[in-house]
Amino acid sequence: MAQSANKEVPQQVGVREFRGNMTGYLRQARLGESFLITSHGEVIAELRPPATHERARRVPGALRGKISVAPDFDTLPVDVLAVMEGDE
């Protein structure tokens, strides 16, 4: 599995080579490399990293004050409680 010398021009990789080393190519794509997958000399697919490398970061406390719990959240209805306790 050869490294792409120029990140501007994606390396061409045959389907068999890609299939045999898919994990390695996916790892390289994660690191920013791009590849053109070919079959009989024809480009059939492109493997590249996502357009944005940054994932949305979770911000602790971002939903503070936006979520509320109903006052009866932990109270079971009488009929459900009766079934659970075997008092049908």
C-alpha positions in Angstrom: 0.0 0.0 0.0 1.8 3.1 -1.2 1.5 6.5 0.3 0.3 9.4 -1.9 3.2 11.7 -2.7 1.0 14.6 -3.4 -2.2 15.2 -1.4 -3.6 17.3 -4.2 -3.7 14.4 -6.7 -5.5 11.3 -5.3 -3.7 8.0 -5.6 -5.5 5.5 -7.9 -6.1 2.1 -6.3 -7.5 -1.0 -8.0 -10.6 -2.6 -6.5 -8.7 -5.8 -5.6 -5.9 -3.8 -3.9 -8.5 -1.7 -2.1 -10.5 -4.7 -1.0 -7.3 -6.5 0.3 -6.1 -3.5 2.3 -9.4 -1.6 3.0 -8.6 -1.0 6.7 -5.3 0.6 5.8 -6.9 2.9 3.2 -9.6 3.9 5.6 -7.0 4.7 8.2 -5.2 6.9 5.7 -8.4 8.6 4.6 -9.0 9.4 8.3 -5.6 11.1 8.3 -6.4 13.2 5.2 -5.5 11.1 2.2 -7.7 10.7 -0.8 -8.0 7.8 -3.2 -9.6 7.0 -6.5 -10.9 3.4 -6.7 -10.6 2.0 -10.2 -11.8 -1.1 -12.0 -10.2 -1.9 -15.4 -8.7 1.6 -15.5 -12.0 3.4 -14.9 -12.6 5.4 -11.8 -15.6 4.0 -10.0 -15.4 5.6 -6.6 -13.6 8.2 -4.6 -12.5 7.7 -1.0 -11.7 10.9 0.9 -11.9 12.3 4.4 -15.1 14.1 5.3 -15.4 17.8 4.3 -15.1 18.8 7.9 -12.5 17.1 10.0 -13.8 18.5 13.3 -16.7 16.7 14.9 -19.3 18.7 16.8 -18.0 19.0 20.3 -20.3 18.4 23.3 -20.5 21.4 25.5 -21.3 20.5 29.1 -24.2 22.5 30.4 -25.4 23.7 26.9 -28.9 22.4 27.6 -29.1 23.8 31.1 -32.6 25.3 31.7 -33.9 23.8 28.4 -34.9 20.4 29.8 -37.3 19.7 32.5 -38.6 16.6 34.2 -42.4 16.2 34.8 -43.3 16.4 38.5 -44.8 12.9 38.3 -41.9 11.3 36.5 -41.2 8.7 39.1 -44.8 8.0 40.1 -46.5 5.0 38.5 -50.2 5.1 37.8 -52.2 3.1 40.3 -53.4 0.5 37.8 -49.9 -0.2 36.5 -48.6 -0.5 40.1 -51.4 -2.9 41.0 -50.5 -5.2 38.0 -46.8 -5.1 38.9 -47.5 -6.0 42.5 -50.0 -8.8 41.5 -53.0 -7.1 42.9 -55.0 -7.1 39.7 
